[in-house]
Amino acid sequence: MSDTLCIVFAALTHYLWLAVFTWATIIVVILCEKFVIHPVNRKSDKEMTNLACLLFGLCIPLLIVTLTLVVHVLIPSDVGIYGRSVLCCIVDSRANLYAFGIPVALAIIINIILLTVTMAGLVLQRRKANVLQQKPANKDGMRDLLIFCKVSSVLGLCWILMFVASAVDTDAIWWIAIIASSLQGVHIFISFGFSYQSRKLWNDFIKRRKN
């Protein structure tokens, strides 16, 4: 692979990973706004919110990658930040920390805080509803835990293990972290693709096709 193509591939991969965590943060902000903070009802406000989310999700990763490319070009080095020919990724450890590690860690911290606030708000609302309707809350704890696990898979919280592995630096932890992060998509598919609502939609679709 040529040096230019390698740099383009590395920068694109960098952008896509940053975009994943940026949009995960946007998702949890929307969840928190919808279930905890007063929801946006006016159409104009919703359009402005959607536009702000779109610009934030596209521009923040682009800004970080652009700054990294500028540093890559300006600082003379044999391999640069994005590597050349073989290593088509961020090869400089300091650049990896500032251009990827810190933004991802910040996104994960924000996601944990907002998800916790959202879940606490949902639990409080459900308890109030159960009191008013005089319903038992025996299964609510397990259901809330299941919701937390499902949403956390979308938000990429399993990447916490990658930071733990970097700090501990043992083969066993690295294997666990790599397997957990690699199976994130599988976890999302199982959590949402096999949910009751998804199965019902598929059954209805198959029945309509047969008829």
WOPEMO-V322522 format. One record per backbone hydrogen bond with DSSP energy under -1.0 kcal/mol. CO is the residue of the C=O (numbers start at 1). NH is the residue of the N-H. Records with the same first field share a line. If there is no record, write none. Layout:
BEGIN
CO->NH / NH
END
This chain:
BEGIN
2->6
3->7
4->8
5->9
6->10
7->11
8->12
9->13
10->14
11->15
12->16
13->17
14->18
15->19
16->20
17->21
18->22
19->23
20->24
21->25
22->26
23->27
24->28
25->29
26->30
27->31
28->32
29->33
30->34
31->35
32->36 / 37
42->46
43->47
44->48
45->49
46->50
47->51
48->52
49->53
50->54
51->55
52->56
53->57
54->58
55->59
56->60
58->62
59->63
60->64
61->65
62->66
63->67
64->68
65->69
66->70
67->71
68->72
69->73
70->74
71->75
81->91
84->86 / 87
86->88
87->89
92->96
93->97
94->98
95->99
96->101
97->102
100->104
101->105
102->106
103->107
104->108
105->109
106->110
107->111
108->112
109->113
110->114
111->115
112->116
113->117
114->118
115->119
116->120
117->121
118->122
119->123
120->124
121->125
122->126
123->127
124->128
125->129
126->130
127->131
128->132
129->133
130->135
139->143
140->144
141->145
142->146
143->147
144->148
145->149
146->150
147->151
148->152
149->153
150->154
151->155
152->157
156->159
157->160
158->161
159->163
160->164
161->165
162->166
163->167
164->168
165->169
170->174
171->175
172->176
173->177
174->178
175->179
176->180
177->181
178->182
179->183
181->184
183->187
184->188
185->189
186->190
187->191
188->192
189->193
195->199
196->200
197->201
198->202
199->203
200->204
201->205
202->206
203->207
204->208
205->209
206->210
207->211
END
